[in-house]
Amino acid sequence: MSERAPRSARHTLALTSQFVAGRAFATHKALLSRTTLRRWVQAALLADAELTLRFVDAEEGQSLNRGYRGKDYATNVLTFAYAQHESDPLTGDIVLCCPVVEREANAQGIALEAHYAHLIVHGVLHAQGYDHEQDDEAREMEDLETEILTGLGYGDPYAAEKSPQSRKSPAPAKARRA
């Protein structure tokens, strides 16, 4: 995915959020206001879109990951893009697993809000066809994520990987990328 519309343009966004993770993650729900979610999604949009953000618990996250990706564990973010052709409108669901996001933020020593911002931007880019299966695709996607997140006032989510110390002992690819 190399052609992209300028992100400075404001795209039409129909955004639905579903917080089904239960009372256990009430602090997450309070952190993720509609205005905040809309700002993060809008920053990553390259076209008009109709998206749903769904915040789930570990059980639903694991069930979805097992059912759609064949991986029997809860992952941080899953993106379901529904457009069949490039001319179709951008529609999709982005599912975020609250306990996984919290665990990763704590392990990485970053603010929960910053990690959610990163994963939502990451999911929105996936919905638009970006991927990180190949090294060149990963670089392009990571560069775009960094540009968007720094524009939103957050740090580079890949800064630790880019530091000289981390180059000496790189993390496995699955641990590196959201």
Secondary structure, 3 states (H helix, E strand, C coil): CCCCCCCCCCCCEEEEEEECCCHHHHHHHHHCCHHHHHHHHHHHCCCCEEEEEEEECHHHHHHHHHHHHCCCCCCCEEEEECCCCCCCCEEEEEEEEHHHHHHHHHHHCCCHHHHHHHHHHHHHHHHCCCCCCCHHHHHHHHHHHHHHHHHCCCCCCCHHHHCHHHHHCCCCHHHHCC
